[in-house]
Amino acid sequence: MGRRRIFILPSTKAKEAVKICEKLKKIIQEHDFDGLNVTISFGISELKENDDNISIVNRADRALYKAKEKGRNMVVYIK
């Protein structure tokens, strides 16, 4: 299993975050990593009024696991 990283995109709506992640996914998928087939999945969540650090990260983590369940190399947004 690969490593998890958190990207924080301030002042970015979920729709735009999905577009950014789709572009990154394509760049990584098409890059030659010395013959290795590298893919990436993204789990996206948007900050809600009552969120704390744990709740938003947990939601993004659930989105990431949904992406992996769907076959990996996916971008999934959970409201």
mmCIF file of the N, C-alpha and C atoms, coordinates in Angstrom:
data_MODEL
# 
_entry.id   MODEL 
# 
loop_
_atom_site.group_PDB 
_atom_site.id 
_atom_site.type_symbol 
_atom_site.label_atom_id 
_atom_site.label_alt_id 
_atom_site.label_comp_id 
_atom_site.label_asym_id 
_atom_site.label_entity_id 
_atom_site.label_seq_id 
_atom_site.pdbx_PDB_ins_code 
_atom_site.Cartn_x 
_atom_site.Cartn_y 
_atom_site.Cartn_z 
_atom_site.occupancy 
_atom_site.B_iso_or_equiv 
_atom_site.pdbx_formal_charge 
_atom_site.auth_seq_id 
_atom_site.auth_comp_id 
_atom_site.auth_asym_id 
_atom_site.auth_atom_id 
_atom_site.pdbx_PDB_model_num 
ATOM 1   N N  . MET A 1 1  ? 0.849   -1.187 0.000   1.00 0.00 ? 1  MET A N  1 
ATOM 2   C CA . MET A 1 1  ? 0.000   0.000  0.000   1.00 0.00 ? 1  MET A CA 1 
ATOM 3   C C  . MET A 1 1  ? 0.885   1.238  0.000   1.00 0.00 ? 1  MET A C  1 
ATOM 4   N N  . GLY A 1 2  ? 0.480   2.216  -0.761  1.00 0.00 ? 2  GLY A N  1 
ATOM 5   C CA . GLY A 1 2  ? 1.263   3.433  -0.864  1.00 0.00 ? 2  GLY A CA 1 
ATOM 6   C C  . GLY A 1 2  ? 1.087   4.354  0.324   1.00 0.00 ? 2  GLY A C  1 
ATOM 7   N N  . ARG A 1 3  ? 1.774   5.443  0.267   1.00 0.00 ? 3  ARG A N  1 
ATOM 8   C CA . ARG A 1 3  ? 1.694   6.437  1.339   1.00 0.00 ? 3  ARG A CA 1 
ATOM 9   C C  . ARG A 1 3  ? 0.536   7.385  1.101   1.00 0.00 ? 3  ARG A C  1 
ATOM 10  N N  . ARG A 1 4  ? 0.004   7.907  2.192   1.00 0.00 ? 4  ARG A N  1 
ATOM 11  C CA . ARG A 1 4  ? -1.062  8.901  2.094   1.00 0.00 ? 4  ARG A CA 1 
ATOM 12  C C  . ARG A 1 4  ? -0.485  10.280 2.356   1.00 0.00 ? 4  ARG A C  1 
ATOM 13  N N  . ARG A 1 5  ? -0.967  11.225 1.605   1.00 0.00 ? 5  ARG A N  1 
ATOM 14  C CA . ARG A 1 5  ? -0.583  12.626 1.773   1.00 0.00 ? 5  ARG A CA 1 
ATOM 15  C C  . ARG A 1 5  ? -1.846  13.467 1.780   1.00 0.00 ? 5  ARG A C  1 
ATOM 16  N N  . ILE A 1 6  ? -1.796  14.571 2.466   1.00 0.00 ? 6  ILE A N  1 
ATOM 17  C CA . ILE A 1 6  ? -2.916  15.501 2.491   1.00 0.00 ? 6  ILE A CA 1 
ATOM 18  C C  . ILE A 1 6  ? -2.514  16.759 1.738   1.00 0.00 ? 6  ILE A C  1 
ATOM 19  N N  . PHE A 1 7  ? -3.375  17.149 0.808   1.00 0.00 ? 7  PHE A N  1 
ATOM 20  C CA . PHE A 1 7  ? -3.206  18.407 0.093   1.00 0.00 ? 7  PHE A CA 1 
ATOM 21  C C  . PHE A 1 7  ? -4.322  19.323 0.557   1.00 0.00 ? 7  PHE A C  1 
ATOM 22  N N  . ILE A 1 8  ? -3.957  20.511 0.985   1.00 0.00 ? 8  ILE A N  1 
ATOM 23  C CA . ILE A 1 8  ? -4.944  21.496 1.401   1.00 0.00 ? 8  ILE A CA 1 
ATOM 24  C C  . ILE A 1 8  ? -4.982  22.576 0.334   1.00 0.00 ? 8  ILE A C  1 
ATOM 25  N N  . LEU A 1 9  ? -6.169  22.794 -0.204  1.00 0.00 ? 9  LEU A N  1 
ATOM 26  C CA . LEU A 1 9  ? -6.343  23.772 -1.273  1.00 0.00 ? 9  LEU A CA 1 
ATOM 27  C C  . LEU A 1 9  ? -7.266  24.877 -0.770  1.00 0.00 ? 9  LEU A C  1 
ATOM 28  N N  . PRO A 1 10 ? -6.697  25.877 -0.085  1.00 0.00 ? 10 PRO A N  1 
ATOM 29  C CA . PRO A 1 10 ? -7.534  26.941 0.472   1.00 0.00 ? 10 PRO A CA 1 
ATOM 30  C C  . PRO A 1 10 ? -8.260  27.723 -0.624  1.00 0.00 ? 10 PRO A C  1 
ATOM 31  N N  . SER A 1 11 ? -9.458  28.159 -0.304  1.00 0.00 ? 11 SER A N  1 
ATOM 32  C CA . SER A 1 11 ? -10.284 28.952 -1.223  1.00 0.00 ? 11 SER A CA 1 
ATOM 33  C C  . SER A 1 11 ? -10.580 28.211 -2.525  1.00 0.00 ? 11 SER A C  1 
ATOM 34  N N  . THR A 1 12 ? -10.610 26.885 -2.467  1.00 0.00 ? 12 THR A N  1 
ATOM 35  C CA . THR A 1 12 ? -10.884 26.066 -3.644  1.00 0.00 ? 12 THR A CA 1 
ATOM 36  C C  . THR A 1 12 ? -12.149 25.260 -3.393  1.00 0.00 ? 12 THR A C  1 
ATOM 37  N N  . LYS A 1 13 ? -13.128 25.401 -4.259  1.00 0.00 ? 13 LYS A N  1 
ATOM 38  C CA . LYS A 1 13 ? -14.358 24.623 -4.146  1.00 0.00 ? 13 LYS A CA 1 
ATOM 39  C C  . LYS A 1 13 ? -14.081 23.181 -4.570  1.00 0.00 ? 13 LYS A C  1 
ATOM 40  N N  . ALA A 1 14 ? -14.934 22.277 -4.133  1.00 0.00 ? 14 ALA A N  1 
ATOM 41  C CA . ALA A 1 14 ? -14.750 20.850 -4.411  1.00 0.00 ? 14 ALA A CA 1 
ATOM 42  C C  . ALA A 1 14 ? -14.676 20.569 -5.905  1.00 0.00 ? 14 ALA A C  1 
ATOM 43  N N  . LYS A 1 15 ? -15.496 21.214 -6.695  1.00 0.00 ? 15 LYS A N  1 
ATOM 44  C CA . LYS A 1 15 ? -15.506 20.987 -8.149  1.00 0.00 ? 15 LYS A CA 1 
ATOM 45  C C  . LYS A 1 15 ? -14.131 21.287 -8.751  1.00 0.00 ? 15 LYS A C  1 
ATOM 46  N N  . GLU A 1 16 ? -13.515 22.371 -8.325  1.00 0.00 ? 16 GLU A N  1 
ATOM 47  C CA . GLU A 1 16 ? -12.190 22.737 -8.815  1.00 0.00 ? 16 GLU A CA 1 
ATOM 48  C C  . GLU A 1 16 ? -11.128 21.776 -8.276  1.00 0.00 ? 16 GLU A C  1 
ATOM 49  N N  . ALA A 1 17 ? -11.274 21.342 -7.030  1.00 0.00 ? 17 ALA A N  1 
ATOM 50  C CA . ALA A 1 17 ? -10.331 20.370 -6.452  1.00 0.00 ? 17 ALA A CA 1 
ATOM 51  C C  . ALA A 1 17 ? -10.364 19.061 -7.240  1.00 0.00 ? 17 ALA A C  1 
ATOM 52  N N  . VAL A 1 18 ? -11.551 18.641 -7.650  1.00 0.00 ? 18 VAL A N  1 
ATOM 53  C CA . VAL A 1 18 ? -11.669 17.423 -8.468  1.00 0.00 ? 18 VAL A CA 1 
ATOM 54  C C  . VAL A 1 18 ? -10.914 17.604 -9.778  1.00 0.00 ? 18 VAL A C  1 
ATOM 55  N N  . LYS A 1 19 ? -11.070 18.743 -10.428 1.00 0.00 ? 19 LYS A N  1 
ATOM 56  C CA . LYS A 1 19 ? -10.359 19.010 -11.692 1.00 0.00 ? 19 LYS A CA 1 
ATOM 57  C C  . LYS A 1 19 ? -8.841  18.968 -11.490 1.00 0.00 ? 19 LYS A C  1 
ATOM 58  N N  . ILE A 1 20 ? -8.369  19.578 -10.413 1.00 0.00 ? 20 ILE A N  1 
ATOM 59  C CA . ILE A 1 20 ? -6.932  19.591 -10.122 1.00 0.00 ? 20 ILE A CA 1 
ATOM 60  C C  . ILE A 1 20 ? -6.427  18.166 -9.919  1.00 0.00 ? 20 ILE A C  1 
ATOM 61  N N  . CYS A 1 21 ? -7.156  17.378 -9.146  1.00 0.00 ? 21 CYS A N  1 
ATOM 62  C CA . CYS A 1 21 ? -6.740  15.992 -8.881  1.00 0.00 ? 21 CYS A CA 1 
ATOM 63  C C  . CYS A 1 21 ? -6.793  15.139 -10.139 1.00 0.00 ? 21 CYS A C  1 
ATOM 64  N N  . GLU A 1 22 ? -7.782  15.358 -10.984 1.00 0.00 ? 22 GLU A N  1 
ATOM 65  C CA . GLU A 1 22 ? -7.854  14.623 -12.259 1.00 0.00 ? 22 GLU A CA 1 
ATOM 66  C C  . GLU A 1 22 ? -6.633  14.926 -13.120 1.00 0.00 ? 22 GLU A C  1 
ATOM 67  N N  . LYS A 1 23 ? -6.216  16.197 -13.153 1.00 0.00 ? 23 LYS A N  1 
ATOM 68  C CA . LYS A 1 23 ? -5.019  16.574 -13.923 1.00 0.00 ? 23 LYS A CA 1 
ATOM 69  C C  . LYS A 1 23 ? -3.770  15.912 -13.346 1.00 0.00 ? 23 LYS A C  1 
ATOM 70  N N  . LEU A 1 24 ? -3.630  15.949 -12.027 1.00 0.00 ? 24 LEU A N  1 
ATOM 71  C CA . LEU A 1 24 ? -2.471  15.305 -11.388 1.00 0.00 ? 24 LEU A CA 1 
ATOM 72  C C  . LEU A 1 24 ? -2.463  13.806 -11.645 1.00 0.00 ? 24 LEU A C  1 
ATOM 73  N N  . LYS A 1 25 ? -3.619  13.188 -11.562 1.00 0.00 ? 25 LYS A N  1 
ATOM 74  C CA . LYS A 1 25 ? -3.745  11.747 -11.808 1.00 0.00 ? 25 LYS A CA 1 
ATOM 75  C C  . LYS A 1 25 ? -3.270  11.403 -13.215 1.00 0.00 ? 25 LYS A C  1 
ATOM 76  N N  . LYS A 1 26 ? -3.687  12.199 -14.186 1.00 0.00 ? 26 LYS A N  1 
ATOM 77  C CA . LYS A 1 26 ? -3.295  11.959 -15.581 1.00 0.00 ? 26 LYS A CA 1 
ATOM 78  C C  . LYS A 1 26 ? -1.794  12.138 -15.772 1.00 0.00 ? 26 LYS A C  1 
ATOM 79  N N  . ILE A 1 27 ? -1.234  13.187 -15.185 1.00 0.00 ? 27 ILE A N  1 
ATOM 80  C CA . ILE A 1 27 ? 0.212   13.436 -15.298 1.00 0.00 ? 27 ILE A CA 1 
ATOM 81  C C  . ILE A 1 27 ? 0.998   12.264 -14.717 1.00 0.00 ? 27 ILE A C  1 
ATOM 82  N N  . ILE A 1 28 ? 0.593   11.798 -13.549 1.00 0.00 ? 28 ILE A N  1 
ATOM 83  C CA . ILE A 1 28 ? 1.300   10.683 -12.895 1.00 0.00 ? 28 ILE A CA 1 
ATOM 84  C C  . ILE A 1 28 ? 1.142   9.401  -13.696 1.00 0.00 ? 28 ILE A C  1 
ATOM 85  N N  . GLN A 1 29 ? -0.065  9.140  -14.172 1.00 0.00 ? 29 GLN A N  1 
ATOM 86  C CA . GLN A 1 29 ? -0.330  7.926  -14.945 1.00 0.00 ? 29 GLN A CA 1 
ATOM 87  C C  . GLN A 1 29 ? 0.492   7.884  -16.228 1.00 0.00 ? 29 GLN A C  1 
ATOM 88  N N  . GLU A 1 30 ? 0.704   9.025  -16.858 1.00 0.00 ? 30 GLU A N  1 
ATOM 89  C CA . GLU A 1 30 ? 1.404   9.077  -18.145 1.00 0.00 ? 30 GLU A CA 1 
ATOM 90  C C  . GLU A 1 30 ? 2.921   9.227  -18.008 1.00 0.00 ? 30 GLU A C  1 
ATOM 91  N N  . HIS A 1 31 ? 3.404   9.519  -16.808 1.00 0.00 ? 31 HIS A N  1 
ATOM 92  C CA . HIS A 1 31 ? 4.836   9.718  -16.602 1.00 0.00 ? 31 HIS A CA 1 
ATOM 93  C C  . HIS A 1 31 ? 5.575   8.377  -16.598 1.00 0.00 ? 31 HIS A C  1 
ATOM 94  N N  . ASP A 1 32 ? 6.781   8.362  -17.131 1.00 0.00 ? 32 ASP A N  1 
ATOM 95  C CA . ASP A 1 32 ? 7.609   7.152  -17.121 1.00 0.00 ? 32 ASP A CA 1 
ATOM 96  C C  . ASP A 1 32 ? 8.460   7.140  -15.854 1.00 0.00 ? 32 ASP A C  1 
ATOM 97  N N  . PHE A 1 33 ? 8.095   6.279  -14.943 1.00 0.00 ? 33 PHE A N  1 
ATOM 98  C CA . PHE A 1 33 ? 8.840   6.098  -13.699 1.00 0.00 ? 33 PHE A CA 1 
ATOM 99  C C  . PHE A 1 33 ? 9.766   4.902  -13.854 1.00 0.00 ? 33 PHE A C  1 
ATOM 100 N N  . ASP A 1 34 ? 10.728  5.015  -14.760 1.00 0.00 ? 34 ASP A N  1 
ATOM 101 C CA . ASP A 1 34 ? 11.688  3.927  -15.023 1.00 0.00 ? 34 ASP A CA 1 
ATOM 102 C C  . ASP A 1 34 ? 10.990  2.591  -15.253 1.00 0.00 ? 34 ASP A C  1 
ATOM 103 N N  . GLY A 1 35 ? 9.945   2.619  -16.063 1.00 0.00 ? 35 GLY A N  1 
ATOM 104 C CA . GLY A 1 35 ? 9.245   1.401  -16.428 1.00 0.00 ? 35 GLY A CA 1 
ATOM 105 C C  . GLY A 1 35 ? 8.178   0.953  -15.455 1.00 0.00 ? 35 GLY A C  1 
ATOM 106 N N  . LEU A 1 36 ? 8.039   1.637  -14.320 1.00 0.00 ? 36 LEU A N  1 
ATOM 107 C CA . LEU A 1 36 ? 7.006   1.272  -13.341 1.00 0.00 ? 36 LEU A CA 1 
ATOM 108 C C  . LEU A 1 36 ? 5.659   1.877  -13.736 1.00 0.00 ? 36 LEU A C  1 
ATOM 109 N N  . ASN A 1 37 ? 4.607   1.122  -13.548 1.00 0.00 ? 37 ASN A N  1 
ATOM 110 C CA . ASN A 1 37 ? 3.257   1.613  -13.773 1.00 0.00 ? 37 ASN A CA 1 
ATOM 111 C C  . ASN A 1 37 ? 2.757   2.217  -12.466 1.00 0.00 ? 37 ASN A C  1 
ATOM 112 N N  . VAL A 1 38 ? 2.738   3.531  -12.367 1.00 0.00 ? 38 VAL A N  1 
ATOM 113 C CA . VAL A 1 38 ? 2.341   4.222  -11.137 1.00 0.00 ? 38 VAL A CA 1 
ATOM 114 C C  . VAL A 1 38 ? 0.980   4.866  -11.352 1.00 0.00 ? 38 VAL A C  1 
ATOM 115 N N  . THR A 1 39 ? 0.081   4.622  -10.389 1.00 0.00 ? 39 THR A N  1 
ATOM 116 C CA . THR A 1 39 ? -1.226  5.264  -10.402 1.00 0.00 ? 39 THR A CA 1 
ATOM 117 C C  . THR A 1 39 ? -1.437  5.947  -9.056  1.00 0.00 ? 39 THR A C  1 
ATOM 118 N N  . ILE A 1 40 ? -2.476  6.779  -8.997  1.00 0.00 ? 40 ILE A N  1 
ATOM 119 C CA . ILE A 1 40 ? -2.774  7.499  -7.756  1.00 0.00 ? 40 ILE A CA 1 
ATOM 120 C C  . ILE A 1 40 ? -4.284  7.639  -7.612  1.00 0.00 ? 40 ILE A C  1 
ATOM 121 N N  . SER A 1 41 ? -4.751  7.557  -6.394  1.00 0.00 ? 41 SER A N  1 
ATOM 122 C CA . SER A 1 41 ? -6.155  7.794  -6.094  1.00 0.00 ? 41 SER A CA 1 
ATOM 123 C C  . SER A 1 41 ? -6.253  8.995  -5.164  1.00 0.00 ? 41 SER A C  1 
ATOM 124 N N  . PHE A 1 42 ? -7.357  9.728  -5.291  1.00 0.00 ? 42 PHE A N  1 
ATOM 125 C CA . PHE A 1 42 ? -7.589  10.903 -4.457  1.00 0.00 ? 42 PHE A CA 1 
ATOM 126 C C  . PHE A 1 42 ? -8.937  10.789 -3.769  1.00 0.00 ? 42 PHE A C  1 
ATOM 127 N N  . GLY A 1 43 ? -8.983  11.149 -2.500  1.00 0.00 ? 43 GLY A N  1 
ATOM 128 C CA . GLY A 1 43 ? -10.224 11.290 -1.758  1.00 0.00 ? 43 GLY A CA 1 
ATOM 129 C C  . GLY A 1 43 ? -10.377 12.760 -1.409  1.00 0.00 ? 43 GLY A C  1 
ATOM 130 N N  . ILE A 1 44 ? -11.490 13.340 -1.812  1.00 0.00 ? 44 ILE A N  1 
ATOM 131 C CA . ILE A 1 44 ? -11.694 14.784 -1.648  1.00 0.00 ? 44 ILE A CA 1 
ATOM 132 C C  . ILE A 1 44 ? -12.878 15.045 -0.730  1.00 0.00 ? 44 ILE A C  1 
ATOM 133 N N  . SER A 1 45 ? -12.704 16.019 0.146   1.00 0.00 ? 45 SER A N  1 
ATOM 134 C CA . SER A 1 45 ? -13.793 16.504 0.973   1.00 0.00 ? 45 SER A CA 1 
ATOM 135 C C  . SER A 1 45 ? -13.643 18.004 1.137   1.00 0.00 ? 45 SER A C  1 
ATOM 136 N N  . GLU A 1 46 ? -14.757 18.654 1.298   1.00 0.00 ? 46 GLU A N  1 
ATOM 137 C CA . GLU A 1 46 ? -14.771 20.107 1.447   1.00 0.00 ? 46 GLU A CA 1 
ATOM 138 C C  . GLU A 1 46 ? -15.072 20.454 2.903   1.00 0.00 ? 46 GLU A C  1 
ATOM 139 N N  . LEU A 1 47 ? -14.437 21.479 3.419   1.00 0.00 ? 47 LEU A N  1 
ATOM 140 C CA . LEU A 1 47 ? -14.629 21.918 4.796   1.00 0.00 ? 47 LEU A CA 1 
ATOM 141 C C  . LEU A 1 47 ? -16.076 22.357 5.025   1.00 0.00 ? 47 LEU A C  1 
ATOM 142 N N  . LYS A 1 48 ? -16.681 21.793 6.079   1.00 0.00 ? 48 LYS A N  1 
ATOM 143 C CA . LYS A 1 48 ? -18.038 22.160 6.472   1.00 0.00 ? 48 LYS A CA 1 
ATOM 144 C C  . LYS A 1 48 ? -17.981 23.036 7.722   1.00 0.00 ? 48 LYS A C  1 
ATOM 145 N N  . GLU A 1 49 ? -19.055 23.722 7.978   1.00 0.00 ? 49 GLU A N  1 
ATOM 146 C CA . GLU A 1 49 ? -19.098 24.684 9.089   1.00 0.00 ? 49 GLU A CA 1 
ATOM 147 C C  . GLU A 1 49 ? -18.687 24.073 10.429  1.00 0.00 ? 49 GLU A C  1 
ATOM 148 N N  . ASN A 1 50 ? -19.142 22.886 10.742  1.00 0.00 ? 50 ASN A N  1 
ATOM 149 C CA . ASN A 1 50 ? -18.879 22.279 12.051  1.00 0.00 ? 50 ASN A CA 1 
ATOM 150 C C  . ASN A 1 50 ? -17.696 21.315 12.050  1.00 0.00 ? 50 ASN A C  1 
ATOM 151 N N  . ASP A 1 51 ? -16.908 21.294 10.991  1.00 0.00 ? 51 ASP A N  1 
ATOM 152 C CA . ASP A 1 51 ? -15.766 20.383 10.910  1.00 0.00 ? 51 ASP A CA 1 
ATOM 153 C C  . ASP A 1 51 ? -14.661 20.771 11.878  1.00 0.00 ? 51 ASP A C  1 
ATOM 154 N N  . ASP A 1 52 ? -13.949 19.742 12.305  1.00 0.00 ? 52 ASP A N  1 
ATOM 155 C CA . ASP A 1 52 ? -12.672 19.951 12.975  1.00 0.00 ? 52 ASP A CA 1 
ATOM 156 C C  . ASP A 1 52 ? -11.630 19.192 12.158  1.00 0.00 ? 52 ASP A C  1 
ATOM 157 N N  . ASN A 1 53 ? -10.395 19.211 12.601  1.00 0.00 ? 53 ASN A N  1 
ATOM 158 C CA . ASN A 1 53 ? -9.327  18.554 11.837  1.00 0.00 ? 53 ASN A CA 1 
ATOM 159 C C  . ASN A 1 53 ? -9.611  17.077 11.612  1.00 0.00 ? 53 ASN A C  1 
ATOM 160 N N  . ILE A 1 54 ? -10.155 16.432 12.604  1.00 0.00 ? 54 ILE A N  1 
ATOM 161 C CA . ILE A 1 54 ? -10.385 14.988 12.519  1.00 0.00 ? 54 ILE A CA 1 
ATOM 162 C C  . ILE A 1 54 ? -11.540 14.669 11.573  1.00 0.00 ? 54 ILE A C  1 
ATOM 163 N N  . SER A 1 55 ? -12.642 15.387 11.664  1.00 0.00 ? 55 SER A N  1 
ATOM 164 C CA . SER A 1 55 ? -13.815 15.055 10.845  1.00 0.00 ? 55 SER A CA 1 
ATOM 165 C C  . SER A 1 55 ? -13.548 15.237 9.354   1.00 0.00 ? 55 SER A C  1 
ATOM 166 N N  . ILE A 1 56 ? -12.861 16.292 8.976   1.00 0.00 ? 56 ILE A N  1 
ATOM 167 C CA . ILE A 1 56 ? -12.616 16.494 7.540   1.00 0.00 ? 56 ILE A CA 1 
ATOM 168 C C  . ILE A 1 56 ? -11.609 15.473 7.006   1.00 0.00 ? 56 ILE A C  1 
ATOM 169 N N  . VAL A 1 57 ? -10.604 15.150 7.795   1.00 0.00 ? 57 VAL A N  1 
ATOM 170 C CA . VAL A 1 57 ? -9.622  14.145 7.356   1.00 0.00 ? 57 VAL A CA 1 
ATOM 171 C C  . VAL A 1 57 ? -10.286 12.769 7.271   1.00 0.00 ? 57 VAL A C  1 
ATOM 172 N N  . ASN A 1 58 ? -11.144 12.434 8.226   1.00 0.00 ? 58 ASN A N  1 
ATOM 173 C CA . ASN A 1 58 ? -11.848 11.151 8.174   1.00 0.00 ? 58 ASN A CA 1 
ATOM 174 C C  . ASN A 1 58 ? -12.728 11.051 6.928   1.00 0.00 ? 58 ASN A C  1 
ATOM 175 N N  . ARG A 1 59 ? -13.406 12.127 6.568   1.00 0.00 ? 59 ARG A N  1 
ATOM 176 C CA . ARG A 1 59 ? -14.259 12.124 5.379   1.00 0.00 ? 59 ARG A CA 1 
ATOM 177 C C  . ARG A 1 59 ? -13.418 11.965 4.108   1.00 0.00 ? 59 ARG A C  1 
ATOM 178 N N  . ALA A 1 60 ? -12.310 12.677 4.041   1.00 0.00 ? 60 ALA A N  1 
ATOM 179 C CA . ALA A 1 60 ? -11.420 12.543 2.881   1.00 0.00 ? 60 ALA A CA 1 
ATOM 180 C C  . ALA A 1 60 ? -10.845 11.130 2.809   1.00 0.00 ? 60 ALA A C  1 
ATOM 181 N N  . ASP A 1 61 ? -10.545 10.549 3.967   1.00 0.00 ? 61 ASP A N  1 
ATOM 182 C CA . ASP A 1 61 ? -10.022 9.185  4.019   1.00 0.00 ? 61 ASP A CA 1 
ATOM 183 C C  . ASP A 1 61 ? -11.072 8.189  3.516   1.00 0.00 ? 61 ASP A C  1 
ATOM 184 N N  . ARG A 1 62 ? -12.334 8.389  3.906   1.00 0.00 ? 62 ARG A N  1 
ATOM 185 C CA . ARG A 1 62 ? -13.407 7.520  3.400   1.00 0.00 ? 62 ARG A CA 1 
ATOM 186 C C  . ARG A 1 62 ? -13.522 7.639  1.880   1.00 0.00 ? 62 ARG A C  1 
ATOM 187 N N  . ALA A 1 63 ? -13.375 8.847  1.369   1.00 0.00 ? 63 ALA A N  1 
ATOM 188 C CA . ALA A 1 63 ? -13.421 9.054  -0.082  1.00 0.00 ? 63 ALA A CA 1 
ATOM 189 C C  . ALA A 1 63 ? -12.262 8.328  -0.762  1.00 0.00 ? 63 ALA A C  1 
ATOM 190 N N  . LEU A 1 64 ? -11.088 8.375  -0.161  1.00 0.00 ? 64 LEU A N  1 
ATOM 191 C CA . LEU A 1 64 ? -9.926  7.680  -0.716  1.00 0.00 ? 64 LEU A CA 1 
ATOM 192 C C  . LEU A 1 64 ? -10.172 6.176  -0.779  1.00 0.00 ? 64 LEU A C  1 
ATOM 193 N N  . TYR A 1 65 ? -10.714 5.604  0.288   1.00 0.00 ? 65 TYR A N  1 
ATOM 194 C CA . TYR A 1 65 ? -10.995 4.167  0.291   1.00 0.00 ? 65 TYR A CA 1 
ATOM 195 C C  . TYR A 1 65 ? -12.065 3.799  -0.726  1.00 0.00 ? 65 TYR A C  1 
ATOM 196 N N  . LYS A 1 66 ? -13.046 4.683  -0.940  1.00 0.00 ? 66 LYS A N  1 
ATOM 197 C CA . LYS A 1 66 ? -14.040 4.436  -1.992  1.00 0.00 ? 66 LYS A CA 1 
ATOM 198 C C  . LYS A 1 66 ? -13.364 4.419  -3.361  1.00 0.00 ? 66 LYS A C  1 
ATOM 199 N N  . ALA A 1 67 ? -12.417 5.324  -3.574  1.00 0.00 ? 67 ALA A N  1 
ATOM 200 C CA . ALA A 1 67 ? -11.683 5.354  -4.844  1.00 0.00 ? 67 ALA A CA 1 
ATOM 201 C C  . ALA A 1 67 ? -10.941 4.045  -5.057  1.00 0.00 ? 67 ALA A C  1 
ATOM 202 N N  . LYS A 1 68 ? -10.330 3.538  -4.025  1.00 0.00 ? 68 LYS A N  1 
ATOM 203 C CA . LYS A 1 68 ? -9.589  2.280  -4.135  1.00 0.00 ? 68 LYS A CA 1 
ATOM 204 C C  . LYS A 1 68 ? -10.531 1.096  -4.348  1.00 0.00 ? 68 LYS A C  1 
ATOM 205 N N  . GLU A 1 69 ? -11.700 1.117  -3.692  1.00 0.00 ? 69 GLU A N  1 
ATOM 206 C CA . GLU A 1 69 ? -12.686 0.059  -3.877  1.00 0.00 ? 69 GLU A CA 1 
ATOM 207 C C  . GLU A 1 69 ? -13.208 0.021  -5.306  1.00 0.00 ? 69 GLU A C  1 
ATOM 208 N N  . LYS A 1 70 ? -13.293 1.198  -5.934  1.00 0.00 ? 70 LYS A N  1 
ATOM 209 C CA . LYS A 1 70 ? -13.809 1.294  -7.305  1.00 0.00 ? 70 LYS A CA 1 
ATOM 210 C C  . LYS A 1 70 ? -12.783 0.855  -8.353  1.00 0.00 ? 70 LYS A C  1 
ATOM 211 N N  . GLY A 1 71 ? -11.582 0.548  -7.927  1.00 0.00 ? 71 GLY A N  1 
ATOM 212 C CA . GLY A 1 71 ? -10.594 0.065  -8.880  1.00 0.00 ? 71 GLY A CA 1 
ATOM 213 C C  . GLY A 1 71 ? -9.300  0.841  -8.902  1.00 0.00 ? 71 GLY A C  1 
ATOM 214 N N  . ARG A 1 72 ? -9.111  1.738  -7.986  1.00 0.00 ? 72 ARG A N  1 
ATOM 215 C CA . ARG A 1 72 ? -7.897  2.548  -7.886  1.00 0.00 ? 72 ARG A CA 1 
ATOM 216 C C  . ARG A 1 72 ? -7.786  3.525  -9.063  1.00 0.00 ? 72 ARG A C  1 
ATOM 217 N N  . ASN A 1 73 ? -6.768  4.391  -8.991  1.00 0.00 ? 73 ASN A N  1 
ATOM 218 C CA . ASN A 1 73 ? -6.535  5.408  -10.010 1.00 0.00 ? 73 ASN A CA 1 
ATOM 219 C C  . ASN A 1 73 ? -7.826  6.218  -10.267 1.00 0.00 ? 73 ASN A C  1 
ATOM 220 N N  . MET A 1 74 ? -8.457  6.624  -9.170  1.00 0.00 ? 74 MET A N  1 
ATOM 221 C CA . MET A 1 74 ? -9.728  7.335  -9.235  1.00 0.00 ? 74 MET A CA 1 
ATOM 222 C C  . MET A 1 74 ? -9.676  8.592  -8.376  1.00 0.00 ? 74 MET A C  1 
ATOM 223 N N  . VAL A 1 75 ? -10.617 9.487  -8.659  1.00 0.00 ? 75 VAL A N  1 
ATOM 224 C CA . VAL A 1 75 ? -10.834 10.669 -7.832  1.00 0.00 ? 75 VAL A CA 1 
ATOM 225 C C  . VAL A 1 75 ? -12.269 10.579 -7.311  1.00 0.00 ? 75 VAL A C  1 
ATOM 226 N N  . VAL A 1 76 ? -12.426 10.593 -5.986  1.00 0.00 ? 76 VAL A N  1 
ATOM 227 C CA . VAL A 1 76 ? -13.759 10.496 -5.386  1.00 0.00 ? 76 VAL A CA 1 
ATOM 228 C C  . VAL A 1 76 ? -13.950 11.656 -4.414  1.00 0.00 ? 76 VAL A C  1 
ATOM 229 N N  . TYR A 1 77 ? -15.089 12.301 -4.533  1.00 0.00 ? 77 TYR A N  1 
ATOM 230 C CA . TYR A 1 77 ? -15.460 13.415 -3.657  1.00 0.00 ? 77 TYR A CA 1 
ATOM 231 C C  . TYR A 1 77 ? -16.623 12.971 -2.772  1.00 0.00 ? 77 TYR A C  1 
ATOM 232 N N  . ILE A 1 78 ? -16.506 13.192 -1.473  1.00 0.00 ? 78 ILE A N  1 
ATOM 233 C CA . ILE A 1 78 ? -17.584 12.932 -0.528  1.00 0.00 ? 78 ILE A CA 1 
ATOM 234 C C  . ILE A 1 78 ? -17.986 14.261 0.110   1.00 0.00 ? 78 ILE A C  1 
ATOM 235 N N  . LYS A 1 79 ? -19.260 14.554 0.075   1.00 0.00 ? 79 LYS A N  1 
ATOM 236 C CA . LYS A 1 79 ? -19.772 15.794 0.684   1.00 0.00 ? 79 LYS A CA 1 
ATOM 237 C C  . LYS A 1 79 ? -19.765 15.695 2.183   1.00 0.00 ? 79 LYS A C  1 
# 
